[in-house]
Amino acid sequence: MIEEQRYCPEIITQIKAVNSACQSLEIVILEKHLESCVMEAFHSKDKKLKQKKLKSYRFYTRGQIDDG
């Protein structure tokens, strides 16, 4: 679109659509991860695995790993 010198608001609209699609995909992947990997960890008796999954969850929901 840029190479075709399309009108800037059209390009921005397309970028917003792509961002929205990526966010939707991110949510689906995180839900599947919670339903499978995280649930499996919490059904196990492995405390370290549970903590690892919680750290991972914090990272993806807050954008950082909380060591506390």
C-alpha positions in Angstrom: 0.0 0.0 0.0 2.9 2.4 0.8 4.6 1.5 -2.5 1.3 2.2 -4.2 1.2 5.6 -2.5 -2.2 4.9 -1.0 -3.9 7.5 1.2 -2.3 7.5 4.7 -5.6 6.9 6.6 -6.2 3.8 4.5 -2.9 2.4 5.5 -3.5 3.2 9.1 -6.9 1.5 8.9 -5.2 -1.6 7.6 -2.5 -1.5 10.3 -5.2 -1.3 12.9 -7.0 -4.3 11.4 -3.8 -6.3 11.5 -3.1 -5.3 15.1 -6.6 -6.3 16.1 -6.3 -9.7 14.4 -3.0 -10.3 16.2 -4.5 -9.4 19.5 -7.3 -11.7 19.0 -4.9 -14.5 18.1 -2.8 -13.7 21.1 -5.9 -14.2 23.3 -6.8 -17.5 21.8 -3.3 -18.8 22.1 -3.1 -17.7 25.8 -6.5 -19.3 26.5 -5.3 -22.6 25.0 -2.1 -22.4 27.0 -4.0 -21.8 30.2 -6.4 -24.7 29.4 -3.7 -27.2 28.7 -0.2 -26.4 30.0 -1.1 -24.4 33.0 -4.0 -26.7 34.1 -1.7 -29.7 33.7 0.9 -28.0 35.9 -1.7 -27.2 38.6 -3.0 -30.7 38.6 0.5 -32.1 39.2 2.2 -32.0 42.5 5.3 -30.2 41.1 5.5 -26.8 42.9 8.4 -25.6 40.8 6.4 -26.3 37.6 3.4 -24.4 39.0 5.6 -21.4 39.9 7.2 -21.5 36.4 3.7 -21.4 34.8 2.7 -18.5 37.1 5.8 -16.6 36.1 5.1 -17.2 32.5 1.5 -16.0 32.9 2.6 -12.9 34.6 5.1 -12.2 31.9 2.5 -12.4 29.1 -0.2 -10.5 31.0 2.0 -7.8 32.5 4.9 -7.8 30.1 7.4 -8.6 32.9 8.5 -11.4 35.1 7.8 -10.8 38.8 10.5 -12.5 40.9 8.7 -11.7 44.2 
